[in-house]
Amino acid sequence: MRLGADSALLAARVDLREGMDSEEAEEVCVRIKRQLREECPAFDQVFLDIVDADSDDRDRARILERDIGRLVADQDGSEE
């Protein structure tokens, strides 16, 4: 979401592995935000929502990840 000419917000739902304690979850969030700042500096505001996804949510996420991977690979191949 664009907030202004020089500001953008990213909100994401994050499903962490089961059994992760709160300190580990916080470390993961810090790493995600750091990597986003490095790779996508336009997102100056990042909000991560930790969720407890069910198996259907995880299946949909795997399919989406696979499809996005294919699109990126196709795009990388067409740029050569």
TIMI-263981 format. One record per residue (C-alpha): residue in one letter; x, y, z. Coordinates in pm, 1 decimal, decimal comma. Example, Ala and Ser with C-alpha at 12.3 -4.5 7.8 and 13.67 -1.06 7.14 Angstrom:
// residues 2
<node "A"; <1230,0; -450,0; 780,0>>,
<node "S"; <1367,0; -106,0; 714,0>>,
***
This chain:
// residues 80
<node "M"; <0,0; 0,0; 0,0>>,
<node "R"; <140,3; 338,7; -98,8>>,
<node "L"; <115,7; 590,5; 180,8>>,
<node "G"; <265,2; 880,8; -8,9>>,
<node "A"; <518,2; 965,7; -273,4>>,
<node "D"; <804,7; 823,9; -66,2>>,
<node "S"; <632,3; 575,9; 161,4>>,
<node "A"; <491,8; 224,7; 121,8>>,
<node "L"; <347,7; -23,1; 368,7>>,
<node "L"; <368,9; -401,2; 349,8>>,
<node "A"; <142,4; -618,3; 565,0>>,
<node "A"; <194,9; -994,2; 559,5>>,
<node "R"; <53,8; -1296,0; 737,7>>,
<node "V"; <328,8; -1529,4; 854,3>>,
<node "D"; <272,6; -1889,9; 959,2>>,
<node "L"; <568,8; -2015,3; 1159,0>>,
<node "R"; <642,1; -2379,4; 1226,5>>,
<node "E"; <464,5; -2542,1; 1516,6>>,
<node "G"; <641,5; -2547,9; 1851,3>>,
<node "M"; <837,3; -2228,0; 1797,0>>,
<node "D"; <869,5; -2024,6; 2116,4>>,
<node "S"; <815,4; -1649,1; 2132,5>>,
<node "E"; <1187,8; -1563,2; 2126,5>>,
<node "E"; <1241,1; -1769,5; 1810,6>>,
<node "A"; <933,2; -1611,0; 1651,2>>,
<node "E"; <1068,4; -1263,7; 1729,8>>,
<node "E"; <1408,7; -1351,2; 1579,2>>,
<node "V"; <1239,6; -1476,0; 1261,5>>,
<node "C"; <1036,3; -1154,5; 1233,3>>,
<node "V"; <1349,6; -943,4; 1276,2>>,
<node "R"; <1527,8; -1142,4; 1002,1>>,
<node "I"; <1228,3; -1113,3; 766,9>>,
<node "K"; <1207,4; -737,1; 818,0>>,
<node "R"; <1584,4; -694,4; 773,3>>,
<node "Q"; <1582,4; -890,8; 448,4>>,
<node "L"; <1281,7; -696,3; 320,7>>,
<node "R"; <1457,0; -366,3; 395,2>>,
<node "E"; <1763,4; -485,4; 202,1>>,
<node "E"; <1575,4; -624,2; -98,7>>,
<node "C"; <1273,9; -391,0; -107,2>>,
<node "P"; <1374,8; -58,5; 47,9>>,
<node "A"; <1056,5; 108,5; -80,4>>,
<node "F"; <865,6; -65,6; 201,2>>,
<node "D"; <950,6; 166,4; 485,8>>,
<node "Q"; <673,5; 25,0; 704,9>>,
<node "V"; <641,8; -352,8; 748,2>>,
<node "F"; <380,2; -524,4; 962,3>>,
<node "L"; <395,8; -900,5; 1016,8>>,
<node "D"; <93,8; -1083,6; 1155,2>>,
<node "I"; <184,4; -1420,8; 1306,5>>,
<node "V"; <-100,6; -1663,8; 1238,5>>,
<node "D"; <-180,6; -2024,2; 1312,9>>,
<node "A"; <-259,0; -2157,6; 967,1>>,
<node "D"; <-448,8; -2478,7; 915,8>>,
<node "S"; <-349,4; -2748,7; 666,8>>,
<node "D"; <-563,9; -2596,1; 388,8>>,
<node "D"; <-387,8; -2260,7; 434,4>>,
<node "R"; <-49,2; -2433,1; 417,7>>,
<node "D"; <-148,5; -2623,0; 102,4>>,
<node "R"; <-260,5; -2299,1; -64,9>>,
<node "A"; <66,3; -2131,4; 36,8>>,
<node "R"; <273,6; -2416,4; -111,0>>,
<node "I"; <83,1; -2394,4; -440,4>>,
<node "L"; <120,2; -2016,4; -450,0>>,
<node "E"; <492,2; -2040,1; -373,2>>,
<node "R"; <536,7; -2295,6; -651,5>>,
<node "D"; <343,0; -2082,4; -900,8>>,
<node "I"; <534,7; -1766,4; -810,1>>,
<node "G"; <861,9; -1957,5; -845,3>>,
<node "R"; <760,4; -2063,8; -1194,5>>,
<node "L"; <663,7; -1709,5; -1292,1>>,
<node "V"; <994,2; -1572,1; -1166,0>>,
<node "A"; <1187,3; -1845,3; -1349,4>>,
<node "D"; <994,5; -1771,8; -1670,0>>,
<node "Q"; <1059,1; -1399,7; -1630,6>>,
<node "D"; <1430,7; -1456,3; -1565,7>>,
<node "G"; <1451,1; -1674,2; -1876,0>>,
<node "S"; <1281,7; -1414,2; -2095,2>>,
<node "E"; <1522,0; -1136,8; -1989,7>>,
<node "E"; <1824,5; -1307,7; -2141,8>>,
***
